[in-house]
């Protein structure tokens, strides 16, 4: 019996020693891994991309809403999911600079339950992160990481790793919204440029015209046959008259994809001789502005400017806000008292 107890104590001691040895090795390994990770602080995240930022040829971004692709054709970049509509080149330049100069600043959590707090949750599982993959013309992957933004700070992690990082990056374009990449700066018309406006309705409401007051650029009044109507307010004609100078598109789609109902036509005539006609369409709860084909000019010397505008807008429908749509389709009864 004594020998059995002695043998039992000996086995227990060996087992305890083995566990202690394993724990020591594990902790040592963890410590070594931690030191290695800590050694990344201050280093460039993507040294290979830094060496050649011009190699990027295709950028895919996956969020919980879906995937979109930024693709290059020569010097130009397009958003594939918007019918290859042009992207702002400054946005691509900002992204390239951010990826090339990005450095590790601080180790963050390794707990997947906390990833969403940093904007790094797996987008394929409904998380808050944006999975970015950048490839060159040969299909080689240059960048593969989840990117997140919270409280003005940027965070990253590799898709197959738990370690998250705070990073120091320059201007990082928004990744969650595809439309933020688009070059939607399509038209520059100042309030002082607008001479006349015509609003033509397709639903039976009364159409009307507006003209600038000769003594007050940017201030408008009704034209015949409503020139003597009592205005609801002196400024009431101004919002629909100035609408095109304040138009800010939200998104874009090929014109062929928009099948909604034409609600009105808003026509702006400038002092320079531009005649810009916009069809206003409601389709499935969204509002669209379509620049009519064959924009007109009243003076030949500005035809080149009109051609440039046509190149930007031909074949496209531009999503606008409900507010912009309502302003451009302001009813006559909201401007003046009509007897």
N, C-alpha and C positions, 0 to 999 in steps of 0.2 A: 504494500500500500504506500509506504514512504517513497519507494522508487517511482511509483506511478505519479505521485504528487510532484516529485522532483522533475520528472520528465514533462509533466503538464506545465510547470512553471517555466521550464526551459523552452518549450514550444511557444508559450505565450510571449516570452521574452524575445524570441526570434521573430515572431509575428509583429510585435510592437516595433522592433528594430527595423523590420522591412517597411512597415507603414511610415515610420519616421523618416527612413531613407528616401522613400518615394515622395513624401511630402516636401522634404528638403530639396530634392531634385526638381519637383514641380515648381516650388516657390522660386528656386534659382532660375529655372527656365523662364518663369513669368517675369522675374526681375530683369533678366537679360533681354527679354522681348520688350519690356517697358522702357529699358535704357535705349534700345534700338529705336523704338518709336519716338522717344523724346529727342533723339538725335536728329529727327527730321525737322524740328522746329527751325524756321528761318530758311529752309531750303525750298527750291522751286518744285512745285507739285508735278509739273509736266515738262521735264527738261527736253524731251525729244520734240515736243510741240514748240517749245521756245526756240529750238534750233531752226525751225522752218515753218512759220505760221502760214505761209502761202500754200502749203500742201493740202489744206482742207478742201474737199470737193463735195462732200455731202454731210449734212448735219441732221441727225434725227433727234427729236425730243419727245419723250413719252411722259405724259402726266396721267392722272386718274381719269381725265376727260378723253384721252386717246393719244395718238401719235401724229406728229406732223414732220415734214421734211423741208429743209432748206437746201437747195441744190444750186450748183454753179454751172454756168454756161459761158465759158470764156471769162470775161471780167464781170459779168452780171450774175446776180443771185436772184432766185425765185422761190416762192412758197408753193410747193407742189399741190397742196390741198386747197389752194385758192386759184386753180387754173393757171399756175405759173405766173402769178402776179408778182411784179418786181418788189424786192426787199430794199429797205434803206441801207445803202452801203455803209453809212456811219455805224449802224447797228452791228453789221458784220465786223467792221474794224474794231469796235468796242469789245466784241466777244473775243476776237483774236488776241487783242491786247490783254484782256483779263485772263484768258487761259494761259498765255505765254508768261505772264508776270506773276501769276498766283503763287503764294508761298504759304507753307504750314505755319500757323501761329500758336495753336493750342489744341491738345487732345481733349476730346469731349467724351460723351457717354459711349458705352459698348452695349447698352441695354436697348434692344429693339423696341421695347414698350415706350421708350422716350424719344424715338427717332422723329416722330411727327412734331414734337416740340421744336425741333431744329429745322423743320421742313424737309426732312430726309426719309420720311416713310416710303416704303416700297409702292410706287405708283401702280404696279400691276396688281396690288392687293388693296387698292383704294387709298394709299398713303399720300402724304402731302408733297413728296419729293418729285423732282423732275430728272428723269434718266436721260442723260445726254451722251450720244455716241457720235464721234466725228471720224470720218473715213477719208482717205485720199483717193485719187483717181483710179488706183489699182485695187481698191476695196480693202486696203489695210486699215485696221482700227488705230487711230491716233489718240482718241480720248474715249473713255468708258467709265462714267461716274455718275452718281446721284448728287444733284446740286439742290441746296435749300437756302432760303432767305428768311430770317426772322429778326425783327427789331433793327433793321439796317445792317445786319451782319450776314456774311456768307458762310455756308458750311458745306462740306462734301464728305462722301464716303464711297468706297468701291462697292459695286453691287453685290459682290460675294464676300464682303468683309463686314464685321461688326464695328470696327473702330471708326468713329466719326471725328471730324476735324473742323475747327474754326480756321478759316483761311483769310489772308489779306489779298484782296483782289481790287483792281481798278474798276472802272465802270462795267457792270455786268448787266446786259440787256435782260428784260423780263422774259422768263421762259414759260410761264404758265399760260400765257395768252398769245396764240399765234398772230392775231391781228396787230399786236404791238410791234411786230417786225416790219409791217408793210409800209411802203412809201405812199401814204395817203395825202401828202401835201400836193394836191392836184391843181389848185387854183388860187391865185392871189389877186383879189379885187378889193380895193379900199372903198370905204363908205363914200368918199368924195368922188369916186369914179362913176357911180351909178347915176344915170340920167332918168331912165324910165323903167317901169316894171309892169308886166301884165300877168294876171292870175286867171287862168281859164279852167273852170271846173267841168268835170265829166259826169256829175251826178245830179244835175238840174239846178244847182245853186247858181246865183248870179255871178258872172265873171266881172272883173273890173280892172282898171288901169290906175297906175300911180305915176306921178312925175315930181321931180325935185323942185322945191320952191326956189325961184330965182334968187332970192335974197338970203337963202340959208342952205348951203350945201350940206347934204346928209339929212335934211328935213323934207318930208314929202307930203303931197296932197292928192286927192282923188282927181281923176280926169273925167271928161264927159262920158256918160250923161249924169254923173254924180258929183260934179264939181261944186254944186251948191248945197249938198247934203250936210246936215249938222254932224260934225265929228263927235264921237263919244268922248274923245280926249284929243288934244292937239298933237300928241305923239302917236296916236293909234295907227296911222298909216306907216310909221317908220319900221317896225319889226318885219312885216312881210317884204317891204321894199329893200331892206338891207340884208335879207336872209342869206343871199349867196355870198356876201362878204364875210359872214360869220359861220359859214357851214363847216363842220368838222366831221368827216366820215368816221364811222366806227369800225367798218369792215368792208370787204369787197367780195364779189362773186361774179362769175361769168354771166353776162346778161341772159344767155340762153337758159340758165337755171332758174330764173325768176319768172313765175307763172301767175303772179297775183293780179289784182284789179288796179287799173289806172284810175287814180282819184283826181289828179289835176295836173296842169302844166304850168310851170312857173318860168316866165321869160324875162330875162334881164338885158337891158340895153345900156351900154356904157357910153360915156362922153367920147371915148376913143373909137367907138364904132363897133364894138363887140355886140353880137346878138347871141346870148347863151340861153338855150332852152333846156329845161330840166323836166323830165317826166317823173311824177311822184306816184309810187306804187306801194300798195299794202299787200303783203304776202305772208300768211301764216303767222301773224302777230309781229312781224318785223316790217320796217319801213325802208324804202329804197329810193335813191335818186339816180336816174338814168339820163345822161346827157344825150340829147337827140343827135342823130347822125347829121353830118353836114352843117356844123356850126357856121353861122353867117357873119359877114363883116360888111360894114357900111363904108369902109375906107380900105382901099387895096393895100396901103402901106403897112397895115397890121396883119396881113394875111399869114405871114410866117408865124406870128404868135398864136394865131388860131390853129394853124397846122400842128404846132407843138402841143397845144391843149388837146386836140383831137387824138394825137398819138397816145396821150396818157389815158384818155377816158373811153375811147372807142371799144365797144364790145364788153364793157364792164357795167355792173350795177353796184352802187356804193350804199352800204347800209348807213342810215342816219338815225339819230335819236328820235323818240316820240315827240320831244319838245321841238326839235328842228322841223320835223314833218308838220306839226300843228302850226308853227309859225309860217311856213311856206304855203300852207293851205288855209290861212286865216280867212274866215267868211266875211263877206261885205258887211253883214249886220253886226260884226264885232268891231268894225271900224267907224261906221256912221249909222245914224238913224235914217232908214229908208222908208218913205211913206208910199 
